[in-house]
């Protein structure tokens, strides 16, 4: 089961893989995710949310 964090800041501070993934995202995706940071509590939730946002780019 994925580790849960209180929010996005804790996730990217403590999980190097999540941090590297987050900084690799386009600016507008990072901005959208940051606005909902309290809902991002695992690497899986970060990836799911980013993929949903990126799907609109197709």
PyMOL Python script that loads the backbone (N, CA, C, O; Angstrom):
from pymol import cmd

cmd.read_pdbstr("""\
ATOM      1  N   UNK A   1       0.855  -1.190   0.000  1.00  0.00           N
ATOM      2  CA  UNK A   1       0.000   0.000   0.000  1.00  0.00           C
ATOM      3  C   UNK A   1       0.894   1.245   0.000  1.00  0.00           C
ATOM      4  O   UNK A   1       1.862   1.319   0.757  1.00  0.00           O
ATOM      5  N   UNK A   2       0.563   2.226  -0.858  1.00  0.00           N
ATOM      6  CA  UNK A   2       1.412   3.421  -0.924  1.00  0.00           C
ATOM      7  C   UNK A   2       1.386   4.215   0.379  1.00  0.00           C
ATOM      8  O   UNK A   2       0.366   4.278   1.066  1.00  0.00           O
ATOM      9  N   UNK A   3       2.511   4.809   0.698  1.00  0.00           N
ATOM     10  CA  UNK A   3       2.587   5.648   1.891  1.00  0.00           C
ATOM     11  C   UNK A   3       1.761   6.904   1.674  1.00  0.00           C
ATOM     12  O   UNK A   3       1.783   7.489   0.591  1.00  0.00           O
ATOM     13  N   UNK A   4       1.031   7.319   2.708  1.00  0.00           N
ATOM     14  CA  UNK A   4       0.213   8.532   2.647  1.00  0.00           C
ATOM     15  C   UNK A   4       0.929   9.674   3.363  1.00  0.00           C
ATOM     16  O   UNK A   4       1.573   9.476   4.393  1.00  0.00           O
ATOM     17  N   UNK A   5       0.801  10.855   2.802  1.00  0.00           N
ATOM     18  CA  UNK A   5       1.397  12.058   3.364  1.00  0.00           C
ATOM     19  C   UNK A   5       0.285  13.059   3.661  1.00  0.00           C
ATOM     20  O   UNK A   5      -0.806  12.942   3.102  1.00  0.00           O
ATOM     21  N   UNK A   6       0.534  14.035   4.524  1.00  0.00           N
ATOM     22  CA  UNK A   6      -0.507  15.021   4.851  1.00  0.00           C
ATOM     23  C   UNK A   6      -0.929  15.876   3.648  1.00  0.00           C
ATOM     24  O   UNK A   6      -2.091  16.264   3.525  1.00  0.00           O
ATOM     25  N   UNK A   7       0.041  16.165   2.760  1.00  0.00           N
ATOM     26  CA  UNK A   7      -0.253  17.017   1.614  1.00  0.00           C
ATOM     27  C   UNK A   7       0.883  16.921   0.597  1.00  0.00           C
ATOM     28  O   UNK A   7       1.853  16.189   0.796  1.00  0.00           O
ATOM     29  N   UNK A   8       0.746  17.670  -0.491  1.00  0.00           N
ATOM     30  CA  UNK A   8       1.742  17.652  -1.559  1.00  0.00           C
ATOM     31  C   UNK A   8       3.121  18.063  -1.063  1.00  0.00           C
ATOM     32  O   UNK A   8       4.118  17.441  -1.431  1.00  0.00           O
ATOM     33  N   UNK A   9       3.193  19.089  -0.243  1.00  0.00           N
ATOM     34  CA  UNK A   9       4.500  19.568   0.232  1.00  0.00           C
ATOM     35  C   UNK A   9       5.245  18.466   0.980  1.00  0.00           C
ATOM     36  O   UNK A   9       6.435  18.251   0.752  1.00  0.00           O
ATOM     37  N   UNK A  10       4.549  17.777   1.863  1.00  0.00           N
ATOM     38  CA  UNK A  10       5.181  16.677   2.607  1.00  0.00           C
ATOM     39  C   UNK A  10       5.594  15.554   1.657  1.00  0.00           C
ATOM     40  O   UNK A  10       6.662  14.962   1.815  1.00  0.00           O
ATOM     41  N   UNK A  11       4.754  15.266   0.682  1.00  0.00           N
ATOM     42  CA  UNK A  11       5.056  14.212  -0.284  1.00  0.00           C
ATOM     43  C   UNK A  11       6.346  14.506  -1.032  1.00  0.00           C
ATOM     44  O   UNK A  11       7.246  13.666  -1.058  1.00  0.00           O
ATOM     45  N   UNK A  12       6.453  15.683  -1.641  1.00  0.00           N
ATOM     46  CA  UNK A  12       7.641  15.976  -2.450  1.00  0.00           C
ATOM     47  C   UNK A  12       8.879  16.243  -1.595  1.00  0.00           C
ATOM     48  O   UNK A  12      10.005  16.134  -2.081  1.00  0.00           O
ATOM     49  N   UNK A  13       8.677  16.589  -0.340  1.00  0.00           N
ATOM     50  CA  UNK A  13       9.812  16.779   0.560  1.00  0.00           C
ATOM     51  C   UNK A  13      10.406  15.437   0.974  1.00  0.00           C
ATOM     52  O   UNK A  13      11.624  15.296   1.083  1.00  0.00           O
ATOM     53  N   UNK A  14       9.545  14.461   1.202  1.00  0.00           N
ATOM     54  CA  UNK A  14      10.001  13.183   1.749  1.00  0.00           C
ATOM     55  C   UNK A  14      10.183  12.085   0.707  1.00  0.00           C
ATOM     56  O   UNK A  14      10.852  11.089   0.982  1.00  0.00           O
ATOM     57  N   UNK A  15       9.608  12.239  -0.475  1.00  0.00           N
ATOM     58  CA  UNK A  15       9.677  11.189  -1.501  1.00  0.00           C
ATOM     59  C   UNK A  15      10.401  11.741  -2.727  1.00  0.00           C
ATOM     60  O   UNK A  15       9.836  12.517  -3.497  1.00  0.00           O
ATOM     61  N   UNK A  16      11.660  11.331  -2.896  1.00  0.00           N
ATOM     62  CA  UNK A  16      12.488  11.861  -3.988  1.00  0.00           C
ATOM     63  C   UNK A  16      11.887  11.546  -5.355  1.00  0.00           C
ATOM     64  O   UNK A  16      11.937  12.382  -6.257  1.00  0.00           O
ATOM     65  N   UNK A  17      11.330  10.375  -5.518  1.00  0.00           N
ATOM     66  CA  UNK A  17      10.717  10.002  -6.798  1.00  0.00           C
ATOM     67  C   UNK A  17       9.526  10.917  -7.114  1.00  0.00           C
ATOM     68  O   UNK A  17       9.364  11.359  -8.251  1.00  0.00           O
ATOM     69  N   UNK A  18       8.707  11.193  -6.114  1.00  0.00           N
ATOM     70  CA  UNK A  18       7.557  12.086  -6.303  1.00  0.00           C
ATOM     71  C   UNK A  18       8.044  13.500  -6.639  1.00  0.00           C
ATOM     72  O   UNK A  18       7.477  14.166  -7.506  1.00  0.00           O
ATOM     73  N   UNK A  19       9.088  13.951  -5.957  1.00  0.00           N
ATOM     74  CA  UNK A  19       9.645  15.278  -6.237  1.00  0.00           C
ATOM     75  C   UNK A  19      10.134  15.373  -7.679  1.00  0.00           C
ATOM     76  O   UNK A  19       9.819  16.329  -8.387  1.00  0.00           O
ATOM     77  N   UNK A  20      10.904  14.379  -8.109  1.00  0.00           N
ATOM     78  CA  UNK A  20      11.432  14.398  -9.472  1.00  0.00           C
ATOM     79  C   UNK A  20      10.306  14.371 -10.507  1.00  0.00           C
ATOM     80  O   UNK A  20      10.381  15.048 -11.532  1.00  0.00           O
ATOM     81  N   UNK A  21       9.272  13.592 -10.234  1.00  0.00           N
ATOM     82  CA  UNK A  21       8.122  13.540 -11.134  1.00  0.00           C
ATOM     83  C   UNK A  21       7.428  14.905 -11.182  1.00  0.00           C
ATOM     84  O   UNK A  21       7.118  15.417 -12.257  1.00  0.00           O
ATOM     85  N   UNK A  22       7.191  15.479 -10.010  1.00  0.00           N
ATOM     86  CA  UNK A  22       6.492  16.764  -9.920  1.00  0.00           C
ATOM     87  C   UNK A  22       7.236  17.858 -10.691  1.00  0.00           C
ATOM     88  O   UNK A  22       6.621  18.605 -11.452  1.00  0.00           O
ATOM     89  N   UNK A  23       8.559  17.956 -10.499  1.00  0.00           N
ATOM     90  CA  UNK A  23       9.289  19.031 -11.175  1.00  0.00           C
ATOM     91  C   UNK A  23       9.425  18.783 -12.679  1.00  0.00           C
ATOM     92  O   UNK A  23       9.746  19.705 -13.429  1.00  0.00           O
ATOM     93  N   UNK A  24       9.186  17.552 -13.125  1.00  0.00           N
ATOM     94  CA  UNK A  24       9.259  17.262 -14.559  1.00  0.00           C
ATOM     95  C   UNK A  24       7.980  17.666 -15.296  1.00  0.00           C
ATOM     96  O   UNK A  24       7.954  17.696 -16.527  1.00  0.00           O
ATOM     97  N   UNK A  25       6.933  17.973 -14.554  1.00  0.00           N
ATOM     98  CA  UNK A  25       5.644  18.314 -15.174  1.00  0.00           C
ATOM     99  C   UNK A  25       5.679  19.736 -15.730  1.00  0.00           C
ATOM    100  O   UNK A  25       6.436  20.578 -15.248  1.00  0.00           O
ATOM    101  N   UNK A  26       4.854  19.997 -16.749  1.00  0.00           N
ATOM    102  CA  UNK A  26       4.760  21.376 -17.270  1.00  0.00           C
ATOM    103  C   UNK A  26       4.276  22.336 -16.176  1.00  0.00           C
ATOM    104  O   UNK A  26       3.579  21.936 -15.244  1.00  0.00           O
ATOM    105  N   UNK A  27       4.656  23.589 -16.311  1.00  0.00           N
ATOM    106  CA  UNK A  27       4.313  24.603 -15.306  1.00  0.00           C
ATOM    107  C   UNK A  27       2.830  24.644 -14.984  1.00  0.00           C
ATOM    108  O   UNK A  27       2.451  24.682 -13.813  1.00  0.00           O
ATOM    109  N   UNK A  28       1.977  24.637 -16.017  1.00  0.00           N
ATOM    110  CA  UNK A  28       0.539  24.778 -15.768  1.00  0.00           C
ATOM    111  C   UNK A  28      -0.012  23.579 -14.989  1.00  0.00           C
ATOM    112  O   UNK A  28      -0.957  23.727 -14.215  1.00  0.00           O
ATOM    113  N   UNK A  29       0.575  22.392 -15.190  1.00  0.00           N
ATOM    114  CA  UNK A  29       0.128  21.200 -14.456  1.00  0.00           C
ATOM    115  C   UNK A  29       0.554  21.320 -12.993  1.00  0.00           C
ATOM    116  O   UNK A  29      -0.230  21.032 -12.089  1.00  0.00           O
ATOM    117  N   UNK A  30       1.796  21.746 -12.763  1.00  0.00           N
ATOM    118  CA  UNK A  30       2.263  21.939 -11.376  1.00  0.00           C
ATOM    119  C   UNK A  30       1.400  22.974 -10.667  1.00  0.00           C
ATOM    120  O   UNK A  30       1.077  22.815  -9.489  1.00  0.00           O
ATOM    121  N   UNK A  31       1.030  24.023 -11.373  1.00  0.00           N
ATOM    122  CA  UNK A  31       0.207  25.072 -10.781  1.00  0.00           C
ATOM    123  C   UNK A  31      -1.167  24.527 -10.372  1.00  0.00           C
ATOM    124  O   UNK A  31      -1.649  24.791  -9.270  1.00  0.00           O
ATOM    125  N   UNK A  32      -1.785  23.766 -11.274  1.00  0.00           N
ATOM    126  CA  UNK A  32      -3.100  23.171 -10.973  1.00  0.00           C
ATOM    127  C   UNK A  32      -3.003  22.219  -9.781  1.00  0.00           C
ATOM    128  O   UNK A  32      -3.856  22.239  -8.894  1.00  0.00           O
ATOM    129  N   UNK A  33      -1.973  21.396  -9.765  1.00  0.00           N
ATOM    130  CA  UNK A  33      -1.792  20.441  -8.670  1.00  0.00           C
ATOM    131  C   UNK A  33      -1.550  21.189  -7.357  1.00  0.00           C
ATOM    132  O   UNK A  33      -2.085  20.804  -6.317  1.00  0.00           O
ATOM    133  N   UNK A  34      -0.761  22.237  -7.400  1.00  0.00           N
ATOM    134  CA  UNK A  34      -0.464  23.007  -6.188  1.00  0.00           C
ATOM    135  C   UNK A  34      -1.725  23.626  -5.591  1.00  0.00           C
ATOM    136  O   UNK A  34      -1.835  23.771  -4.374  1.00  0.00           O
ATOM    137  N   UNK A  35      -2.663  23.986  -6.444  1.00  0.00           N
ATOM    138  CA  UNK A  35      -3.918  24.569  -5.949  1.00  0.00           C
ATOM    139  C   UNK A  35      -4.758  23.550  -5.180  1.00  0.00           C
ATOM    140  O   UNK A  35      -5.608  23.924  -4.373  1.00  0.00           O
ATOM    141  N   UNK A  36      -4.520  22.274  -5.430  1.00  0.00           N
ATOM    142  CA  UNK A  36      -5.254  21.207  -4.736  1.00  0.00           C
ATOM    143  C   UNK A  36      -4.306  20.379  -3.868  1.00  0.00           C
ATOM    144  O   UNK A  36      -4.530  19.186  -3.662  1.00  0.00           O
ATOM    145  N   UNK A  37      -3.264  21.006  -3.369  1.00  0.00           N
ATOM    146  CA  UNK A  37      -2.199  20.279  -2.678  1.00  0.00           C
ATOM    147  C   UNK A  37      -2.686  19.474  -1.481  1.00  0.00           C
ATOM    148  O   UNK A  37      -2.102  18.438  -1.164  1.00  0.00           O
ATOM    149  N   UNK A  38      -3.731  19.921  -0.816  1.00  0.00           N
ATOM    150  CA  UNK A  38      -4.208  19.178   0.357  1.00  0.00           C
ATOM    151  C   UNK A  38      -4.849  17.844  -0.024  1.00  0.00           C
ATOM    152  O   UNK A  38      -5.031  16.973   0.827  1.00  0.00           O
ATOM    153  N   UNK A  39      -5.191  17.687  -1.306  1.00  0.00           N
ATOM    154  CA  UNK A  39      -5.796  16.444  -1.775  1.00  0.00           C
ATOM    155  C   UNK A  39      -4.760  15.452  -2.319  1.00  0.00           C
ATOM    156  O   UNK A  39      -5.088  14.298  -2.594  1.00  0.00           O
ATOM    157  N   UNK A  40      -3.533  15.896  -2.470  1.00  0.00           N
ATOM    158  CA  UNK A  40      -2.468  15.032  -2.999  1.00  0.00           C
ATOM    159  C   UNK A  40      -1.712  14.464  -1.807  1.00  0.00           C
ATOM    160  O   UNK A  40      -0.953  15.176  -1.149  1.00  0.00           O
ATOM    161  N   UNK A  41      -1.921  13.170  -1.528  1.00  0.00           N
ATOM    162  CA  UNK A  41      -1.330  12.595  -0.322  1.00  0.00           C
ATOM    163  C   UNK A  41      -0.501  11.337  -0.590  1.00  0.00           C
ATOM    164  O   UNK A  41      -0.061  10.666   0.344  1.00  0.00           O
ATOM    165  N   UNK A  42      -0.291  11.025  -1.874  1.00  0.00           N
ATOM    166  CA  UNK A  42       0.559   9.878  -2.208  1.00  0.00           C
ATOM    167  C   UNK A  42       1.116  10.082  -3.617  1.00  0.00           C
ATOM    168  O   UNK A  42       0.610  10.899  -4.387  1.00  0.00           O
ATOM    169  N   UNK A  43       2.156   9.332  -3.937  1.00  0.00           N
ATOM    170  CA  UNK A  43       2.724   9.419  -5.281  1.00  0.00           C
ATOM    171  C   UNK A  43       1.673   8.996  -6.306  1.00  0.00           C
ATOM    172  O   UNK A  43       1.591   9.570  -7.391  1.00  0.00           O
ATOM    173  N   UNK A  44       0.871   7.991  -5.957  1.00  0.00           N
ATOM    174  CA  UNK A  44      -0.185   7.540  -6.870  1.00  0.00           C
ATOM    175  C   UNK A  44      -1.203   8.641  -7.138  1.00  0.00           C
ATOM    176  O   UNK A  44      -1.600   8.843  -8.285  1.00  0.00           O
ATOM    177  N   UNK A  45      -1.629   9.350  -6.107  1.00  0.00           N
ATOM    178  CA  UNK A  45      -2.607  10.417  -6.316  1.00  0.00           C
ATOM    179  C   UNK A  45      -1.996  11.558  -7.128  1.00  0.00           C
ATOM    180  O   UNK A  45      -2.693  12.194  -7.920  1.00  0.00           O
ATOM    181  N   UNK A  46      -0.708  11.824  -6.940  1.00  0.00           N
ATOM    182  CA  UNK A  46      -0.015  12.836  -7.730  1.00  0.00           C
ATOM    183  C   UNK A  46      -0.007  12.441  -9.200  1.00  0.00           C
ATOM    184  O   UNK A  46      -0.339  13.252 -10.064  1.00  0.00           O
ATOM    185  N   UNK A  47       0.372  11.193  -9.489  1.00  0.00           N
ATOM    186  CA  UNK A  47       0.418  10.731 -10.881  1.00  0.00           C
ATOM    187  C   UNK A  47      -0.968  10.725 -11.512  1.00  0.00           C
ATOM    188  O   UNK A  47      -1.131  11.148 -12.656  1.00  0.00           O
ATOM    189  N   UNK A  48      -1.959  10.250 -10.779  1.00  0.00           N
ATOM    190  CA  UNK A  48      -3.328  10.204 -11.311  1.00  0.00           C
ATOM    191  C   UNK A  48      -3.819  11.600 -11.679  1.00  0.00           C
ATOM    192  O   UNK A  48      -4.371  11.808 -12.760  1.00  0.00           O
ATOM    193  N   UNK A  49      -3.619  12.537 -10.790  1.00  0.00           N
ATOM    194  CA  UNK A  49      -4.096  13.901 -11.040  1.00  0.00           C
ATOM    195  C   UNK A  49      -3.341  14.530 -12.213  1.00  0.00           C
ATOM    196  O   UNK A  49      -3.948  15.180 -13.065  1.00  0.00           O
ATOM    197  N   UNK A  50      -2.035  14.341 -12.257  1.00  0.00           N
ATOM    198  CA  UNK A  50      -1.230  14.891 -13.358  1.00  0.00           C
ATOM    199  C   UNK A  50      -1.655  14.281 -14.691  1.00  0.00           C
ATOM    200  O   UNK A  50      -1.787  14.996 -15.685  1.00  0.00           O
ATOM    201  N   UNK A  51      -1.871  12.967 -14.719  1.00  0.00           N
ATOM    202  CA  UNK A  51      -2.270  12.311 -15.962  1.00  0.00           C
ATOM    203  C   UNK A  51      -3.630  12.820 -16.432  1.00  0.00           C
ATOM    204  O   UNK A  51      -3.839  12.993 -17.633  1.00  0.00           O
ATOM    205  N   UNK A  52      -4.545  13.058 -15.519  1.00  0.00           N
ATOM    206  CA  UNK A  52      -5.857  13.625 -15.881  1.00  0.00           C
ATOM    207  C   UNK A  52      -5.688  14.999 -16.512  1.00  0.00           C
ATOM    208  O   UNK A  52      -6.338  15.309 -17.511  1.00  0.00           O
ATOM    209  N   UNK A  53      -4.829  15.816 -15.943  1.00  0.00           N
ATOM    210  CA  UNK A  53      -4.592  17.159 -16.501  1.00  0.00           C
ATOM    211  C   UNK A  53      -3.908  17.082 -17.854  1.00  0.00           C
ATOM    212  O   UNK A  53      -4.240  17.844 -18.762  1.00  0.00           O
ATOM    213  N   UNK A  54      -2.958  16.172 -17.996  1.00  0.00           N
ATOM    214  CA  UNK A  54      -2.205  16.051 -19.236  1.00  0.00           C
ATOM    215  C   UNK A  54      -3.059  15.449 -20.370  1.00  0.00           C
ATOM    216  O   UNK A  54      -2.790  15.698 -21.546  1.00  0.00           O
ATOM    217  N   UNK A  55      -4.062  14.676 -20.023  1.00  0.00           N
ATOM    218  CA  UNK A  55      -4.928  14.082 -21.026  1.00  0.00           C
ATOM    219  C   UNK A  55      -5.592  15.147 -21.896  1.00  0.00           C
ATOM    220  O   UNK A  55      -5.883  14.903 -23.067  1.00  0.00           O
ATOM    221  N   UNK A  56      -5.827  16.314 -21.331  1.00  0.00           N
ATOM    222  CA  UNK A  56      -6.433  17.413 -22.087  1.00  0.00           C
ATOM    223  C   UNK A  56      -5.526  17.994 -23.147  1.00  0.00           C
ATOM    224  O   UNK A  56      -5.971  18.783 -23.981  1.00  0.00           O
ATOM    225  N   UNK A  57      -4.242  17.611 -23.127  1.00  0.00           N
ATOM    226  CA  UNK A  57      -3.275  18.148 -24.096  1.00  0.00           C
ATOM    227  C   UNK A  57      -3.295  17.408 -25.422  1.00  0.00           C
ATOM    228  O   UNK A  57      -2.733  17.895 -26.403  1.00  0.00           O
ATOM    229  N   UNK A  58      -3.925  16.248 -25.474  1.00  0.00           N
ATOM    230  CA  UNK A  58      -3.913  15.433 -26.693  1.00  0.00           C
ATOM    231  C   UNK A  58      -4.617  16.105 -27.865  1.00  0.00           C
ATOM    232  O   UNK A  58      -4.683  15.535 -28.954  1.00  0.00           O
TER     233      UNK A  58
END
""", "prot")
cmd.dss("prot")
cmd.show_as("cartoon", "prot")
cmd.util.cbc("prot")
cmd.orient("prot")
